[in-house]
């Protein structure tokens, strides 16, 4: 595919600008003109964007000359304005950044964090908004201050959370949360406050691994919070531990996993199985400029190490509305081969993948224009499983519906935690647990990762 893309770039680039060879000269940028950056935006989307055929302005045949194209680009005040105008109305996931270093850090799992991973919920009966702590990262401000899963807060720096202010209040590097409790459908403020401070942090996505002994089964429990290929060896080692424990069944907890690397999703599917090596994992469907690409179950992780696999014919997966992209890809791509028992609530509905485009001759990081740091992460492909299943815009619906109880979340990894308990019940007795839905009406409106550039992204690292 690399050769096809290289030749296509030579054919399709409509207007080019002189781009110096990339040097790591972060403090020596000569500001690029808006038109120079907008030229990069249009060229990249013209070549790669999955929904190019839905955007007439991306059709090169609409412009008789380079000057006519430049006049079109000149109608937009900023690169962001142009990008937004060229994105398909139903595309919720493509984005542009003005500093690709922030994006690169995020994709590597590096961000500023106080360690409190939370969700924000609106109680529909009153309109009140509260946050609930999903989990806490080790060696962070939140852990040091005693924050724990299940804590509820409704104030930040003394201000009650609203739809209009929560984003700005929670974006600060340091803030205090005002605790509350939720019971019998009512939110009650508590006097306690906790001050938290964000620092640069690298998150290990392999959050919990447990082996649980049942009467006649041995169950591995893996809480995995991001498909980050920088930690593929850690994931592979976790599977090795399950092998050593001779597990008979596996529960993968993806309830807060917003996605990440397609390659790592492929690898995890190969770890769960192993008996399908060389068979189709997914087909990546591109726009008309490119041929589709197939990915296969494999036997090596990104480092070249051999994959540890479990050879399972059934797997249990825990999901919520925060389960997205590469997490959904894992479920979808396993379905044609083994039984996947999905427990929790419906997933996000993200079946498209993206790639980072830089302003360079071949849109890679090497040779990037040193006069600006803009980069794009547009959707460039959609995933289709071996049975032709795709376009699950409304998400993947669980076999067993269990909503998290904000008043009683339970301890992650504990066999009594409601979602895990339902999975263990299925392992032991093989019958579907009853649906557990709250009589109250809640709406999850945001989460701690909401402002991260890799939020709910599924991506390929390169075209090579």
C-alpha positions in Angstrom: 0.0 0.0 0.0 2.9 2.3 0.7 3.9 2.5 -3.0 0.4 3.3 -4.1 0.1 6.1 -1.6 3.5 7.5 -2.6 2.6 7.6 -6.2 -0.9 9.0 -5.4 0.7 11.9 -3.5 2.8 12.8 -6.5 -0.3 12.9 -8.7 -2.8 14.6 -6.4 -0.9 17.5 -4.7 -2.4 20.5 -6.3 -0.4 23.2 -4.7 2.9 22.9 -2.8 5.0 25.1 -0.7 8.7 24.9 0.0 9.2 22.7 3.1 12.5 22.6 4.7 13.9 19.3 6.0 12.6 18.7 9.5 14.9 19.7 12.4 14.1 19.6 16.1 14.1 23.4 16.4 11.1 23.9 18.6 12.1 27.5 19.5 13.0 28.7 16.0 9.7 28.8 14.2 9.1 31.6 11.7 5.3 31.9 11.6 3.8 30.5 8.5 1.1 32.4 6.6 -2.5 31.4 7.1 -2.7 30.5 3.5 0.4 28.2 3.8 -1.3 26.2 6.6 -4.7 26.2 4.8 -3.0 24.8 1.7 -1.8 21.9 3.9 -5.3 21.4 5.3 -7.0 21.3 1.9 -4.3 19.0 0.4 -4.4 16.5 3.2 -8.2 16.2 3.3 -8.3 16.1 -0.5 -6.2 13.1 -0.5 -7.0 11.1 2.6 -10.4 12.1 4.0 -12.8 9.2 4.3 -15.8 11.4 3.4 -14.2 13.4 0.6 -17.0 12.4 -1.8 -19.5 14.2 0.5 -17.6 17.6 0.4 -17.8 19.3 -3.0 -15.1 21.8 -1.9 -12.6 18.9 -1.8 -13.1 18.0 -5.4 -10.0 19.3 -7.3 -12.1 19.5 -10.5 -14.0 22.4 -9.0 -10.9 24.6 -9.4 -9.6 25.6 -12.8 -6.4 27.0 -11.5 -4.2 27.1 -8.4 -5.2 30.8 -8.0 -8.9 29.8 -7.9 -8.2 27.3 -5.1 -6.2 29.9 -3.2 -9.1 32.3 -3.5 -11.3 29.7 -1.9 -8.9 29.1 0.9 -8.6 32.8 1.5 -12.3 33.0 2.4 -11.5 31.4 5.8 -9.9 33.4 8.6 -8.2 30.5 10.3 -7.0 27.0 9.5 -9.6 25.8 12.1 -12.4 27.6 10.2 -11.4 26.0 7.0 -11.0 22.5 8.5 -14.5 22.7 10.1 -16.0 23.8 6.7 -14.4 20.8 5.0 -15.6 18.1 7.5 -18.7 16.1 6.8 -21.6 17.0 9.0 -22.0 13.5 10.5 -18.3 13.3 11.3 -17.9 13.6 15.1 -14.3 12.6 15.4 -11.9 14.4 12.9 -9.9 17.3 14.4 -7.1 19.7 13.9 -4.4 20.9 16.4 -2.2 23.9 16.3 0.6 22.1 18.2 1.3 18.5 17.2 3.5 18.0 20.2 0.4 17.9 22.4 -1.2 15.4 20.2 1.9 13.2 20.0 2.1 13.2 23.8 -1.6 12.3 24.1 -1.2 9.4 21.7 1.7 8.1 23.8 -0.4 8.3 26.9 1.3 11.4 28.3 -0.9 14.3 29.5 -1.3 16.6 32.4 -3.4 14.8 35.0 -4.3 15.0 38.6 -5.1 11.3 38.6 -8.8 11.5 39.1 -10.6 9.8 36.2 -14.3 10.9 36.4 -17.5 10.9 34.5 -20.0 13.8 34.6 -23.7 13.0 34.8 -26.9 15.1 34.6 -29.9 14.0 36.7 -32.7 14.5 34.3 -35.4 15.1 36.9 -33.7 18.2 38.3 -31.0 19.1 35.7 -28.3 18.9 38.4 -24.8 17.9 37.3 -22.4 15.8 39.4 -19.1 14.1 38.8 -18.3 10.6 40.0 -14.9 9.1 40.3 -14.3 6.1 38.1 -10.8 5.2 39.2 -7.6 6.9 40.4 -4.2 6.7 38.9 -1.3 5.7 41.1 1.3 8.2 42.3 -0.8 11.2 41.5 -2.4 14.1 43.4 -5.7 12.3 43.6 -4.2 9.2 45.2 -2.2 11.3 47.6 -5.3 13.3 48.6 -7.3 10.1 49.2 -9.7 10.3 46.3 -11.3 7.0 45.6 -13.7 5.3 43.2 -17.3 6.2 43.9 -16.7 9.6 45.3 -19.2 12.2 44.1 -18.7 15.9 43.6 -20.9 18.7 42.4 -18.8 21.8 42.9 -15.4 23.0 41.6 -13.7 25.8 43.5 -16.9 26.5 45.3 -19.0 26.9 42.1 -21.8 24.5 41.4 -21.3 22.6 38.1 -23.6 23.5 35.2 -23.7 22.7 31.5 -22.2 26.0 30.8 -19.2 26.0 33.2 -18.0 22.4 33.8 -15.5 22.4 31.0 -13.7 25.6 32.0 -13.8 24.8 35.7 -12.3 21.3 35.3 -9.6 22.5 32.7 -7.6 24.3 35.4 -4.3 22.9 36.5 -5.3 23.2 40.1 -8.8 23.1 41.5 -10.8 21.9 44.5 -13.8 19.6 44.3 -16.7 19.8 46.7 -17.9 16.4 47.7 -21.6 15.3 47.7 -23.6 12.2 48.2 -26.3 10.7 46.0 -29.0 8.5 47.5 -32.7 7.9 46.9 -32.6 10.1 43.8 -31.3 13.2 45.6 -28.0 14.9 45.6 -26.8 16.3 48.9 -23.8 18.6 49.3 -21.1 17.7 51.9 -18.8 20.1 53.6 -15.6 18.3 52.5 -13.4 19.6 49.7 -10.3 18.2 48.1 -7.7 20.2 46.2 -6.1 18.5 43.2 -3.1 19.5 41.0 -2.3 18.3 37.5 1.2 17.2 36.6 2.6 15.5 33.5 1.8 11.8 33.7 2.3 8.7 31.6 -0.6 6.3 32.1 -0.2 2.6 32.0 -3.4 1.3 30.3 -3.1 -2.1 32.0 -4.8 -1.0 35.1 -5.9 -4.2 36.9 -5.1 -7.9 36.3 -6.7 -10.4 38.7 -7.1 -14.2 38.6 -10.3 -15.3 40.2 -10.9 -18.8 41.3 -14.5 -20.1 41.0 -15.7 -23.5 42.0 -14.7 -25.2 38.7 -13.3 -22.3 36.7 -10.3 -20.0 36.8 -11.1 -16.5 35.4 -8.7 -13.9 34.3 -9.9 -10.3 34.8 -8.1 -7.5 32.8 -9.1 -3.9 33.1 -7.6 -2.2 30.1 -8.1 1.5 29.7 -6.5 2.5 26.3 -5.0 0.8 23.3 -1.6 2.3 23.6 1.1 0.4 21.6 3.8 1.9 23.9 2.6 -0.6 26.4 2.1 -3.6 24.2 4.8 -5.5 26.1 2.9 -4.9 29.4 -0.3 -6.2 27.9 1.5 -9.2 26.5 3.0 -9.9 29.9 -0.4 -9.7 31.5 -1.7 -12.4 29.1 1.4 -14.5 30.0 0.4 -14.3 33.6 -3.0 -15.6 32.7 -1.4 -18.4 30.8 0.7 -19.3 33.8 -2.5 -19.3 36.0 -4.2 -21.7 33.5 -7.3 -19.5 33.2 -10.3 -21.1 31.6 -12.2 -17.8 31.0 -11.3 -14.1 30.4 -13.2 -10.9 31.3 -11.9 -7.8 29.6 -13.1 -4.6 31.2 -13.3 -1.9 28.6 -16.0 0.2 30.3 -13.8 3.4 30.2 -11.6 2.5 27.3 -12.0 5.2 24.5 -9.8 3.4 22.0 -6.5 4.0 20.4 -4.2 2.0 18.2 -5.8 -0.4 15.6 -2.6 -2.4 15.7 -2.9 -3.0 19.4 -6.6 -3.9 19.1 -5.5 -6.5 16.5 -2.8 -7.8 18.9 -5.2 -8.1 21.8 -7.6 -10.1 19.6 -4.7 -12.3 18.7 -3.8 -12.8 22.4 -7.4 -13.7 23.3 -7.4 -16.3 20.5 -4.3 -17.6 18.8 -6.0 -20.3 16.8 -6.9 -17.9 14.0 -3.4 -16.7 13.1 -3.4 -15.4 9.5 -7.2 -15.1 9.2 -8.9 -11.8 8.6 -9.2 -9.5 11.6 -10.6 -6.5 9.8 -10.8 -4.7 6.4 -9.9 -1.1 6.4 -12.0 0.7 3.8 -10.6 4.0 2.4 -11.9 6.7 0.1 -11.7 6.2 -3.7 -8.0 7.3 -3.8 -6.8 4.1 -2.1 -7.3 0.4 -2.2 -8.8 -1.3 0.9 -6.3 -2.9 3.3 -6.8 -6.1 5.2 -5.4 -6.9 8.7 -5.0 -10.4 10.0 -4.7 -12.1 13.3 -1.0 -12.2 14.0 1.6 -13.7 16.3 3.9 -10.7 17.1 3.4 -7.4 19.0 4.8 -4.1 17.7 8.2 -4.8 19.4 8.6 -8.1 17.4 8.1 -10.2 20.5 5.9 -13.3 20.1 2.3 -12.9 21.2 1.2 -14.8 24.3 -2.2 -16.3 23.4 -5.0 -18.0 25.3 -6.8 -19.9 22.5 -10.2 -19.1 23.9 -13.5 -19.7 22.1 -15.4 -17.3 24.4 -14.7 -14.0 26.0 -16.6 -11.6 28.3 -16.4 -7.9 27.7 -17.6 -5.1 30.0 -18.8 -1.9 28.2 -20.4 1.5 28.8 -21.1 4.5 26.7 -17.4 5.5 27.1 -16.3 2.3 25.3 -15.3 3.5 21.9 -13.3 2.9 18.6 -10.5 0.4 19.1 -12.5 -1.2 21.9 -15.5 -1.6 19.6 -13.1 -2.9 16.9 -12.0 -5.6 19.2 -15.5 -6.8 19.9 -16.7 -6.5 16.3 -13.6 -8.3 14.9 -13.8 -11.2 17.3 -17.5 -11.8 16.7 -17.1 -13.8 13.5 -14.8 -16.2 15.3 -15.7 -16.7 18.9 -18.6 -16.0 21.3 -18.4 -12.5 22.7 -20.6 -11.9 25.7 -21.0 -8.1 26.1 -22.1 -6.9 29.5 -23.0 -3.3 30.6 -24.4 -0.6 28.4 -24.3 0.3 24.7 -20.9 1.6 23.4 -20.1 4.9 21.6 -20.5 3.8 18.0 -17.1 4.6 16.5 -16.0 2.4 13.6 -13.8 4.9 11.7 -10.0 5.3 12.0 -7.7 8.2 11.6 -4.0 9.0 11.1 -1.9 12.0 12.0 -1.1 14.2 9.0 1.7 16.7 9.1 2.6 19.5 6.6 5.3 17.6 4.8 5.7 16.3 1.2 4.3 12.9 2.2 2.3 14.1 5.3 4.6 12.2 7.7 6.4 13.7 10.7 9.8 13.6 8.8 10.2 16.8 6.8 7.4 18.6 8.6 7.2 22.4 7.8 9.2 24.1 10.6 7.2 27.3 10.2 4.2 25.9 12.1 3.1 23.0 14.2 -0.4 22.3 12.9 -1.4 18.7 12.3 -4.7 17.0 11.5 -6.3 13.8 12.7 -9.0 13.2 10.1 -11.0 10.0 9.6 -9.4 8.1 6.7 -10.9 4.6 7.0 -13.8 2.6 8.3 -13.4 -0.9 9.7 -15.4 -3.9 8.4 -15.3 -7.2 10.2 -14.9 -10.6 8.5 -18.7 -10.9 8.2 -19.0 -7.5 6.5 -20.4 -5.8 9.7 -19.7 -2.1 10.0 -21.5 1.3 10.3 -22.6 0.7 13.9 -23.3 4.4 14.5 -25.6 3.7 17.4 -23.0 1.6 19.2 -22.8 -2.1 20.1 -25.7 -3.3 22.3 -24.8 -5.6 25.2 -26.2 -9.1 25.7 -26.7 -8.3 29.3 -27.7 -4.7 30.2 -26.4 -3.5 33.5 -26.1 0.2 34.3 -23.5 1.4 36.7 -25.0 2.6 40.0 -23.5 6.0 40.8 -24.5 5.6 44.4 -22.8 2.2 44.7 -20.2 1.7 42.0 -18.4 -1.2 43.7 -14.7 -1.9 43.7 -13.1 -2.5 40.3 -11.7 -6.1 40.1 -13.8 -7.3 43.1 -15.9 -10.3 42.2 -18.9 -8.5 43.8 -18.6 -5.4 41.6 -21.9 -5.5 39.6 -20.6 -5.8 36.0 -17.9 -8.2 36.9 -20.3 -10.2 39.1 -22.6 -10.6 36.1 -19.7 -11.9 34.0 -18.7 -14.4 36.7 -22.4 -15.5 36.9 -22.3 -16.2 33.2 -19.0 -18.1 33.5 -20.4 -20.3 36.4 -24.0 -20.9 35.3 -24.1 -20.0 31.6 -27.4 -18.1 31.8 -28.1 -14.5 31.1 -28.3 -12.2 34.2 -31.4 -10.1 34.4 -31.4 -6.6 33.0 -30.5 -4.0 35.7 -31.6 -0.5 34.8 -32.0 2.4 37.1 -35.5 3.8 37.6 -34.0 7.3 37.6 -33.0 9.1 34.3 -29.4 10.0 34.0 -27.4 11.4 31.1 -23.7 11.1 30.9 -22.5 14.4 29.5 -18.7 14.3 29.7 -15.6 12.6 31.2 -12.1 13.4 32.3 -10.6 12.7 28.9 -13.0 15.0 27.1 -10.4 17.6 26.2 -7.6 15.2 25.3 -6.8 15.3 21.6 -6.9 11.4 21.5 -10.4 11.2 23.1 -12.3 8.4 21.5 -9.9 8.0 18.7 -8.9 4.9 16.7 -5.9 5.3 14.6 -3.2 3.8 12.5 0.4 4.8 13.3 1.6 5.1 9.7 0.7 4.0 6.2 3.8 1.8 5.9 
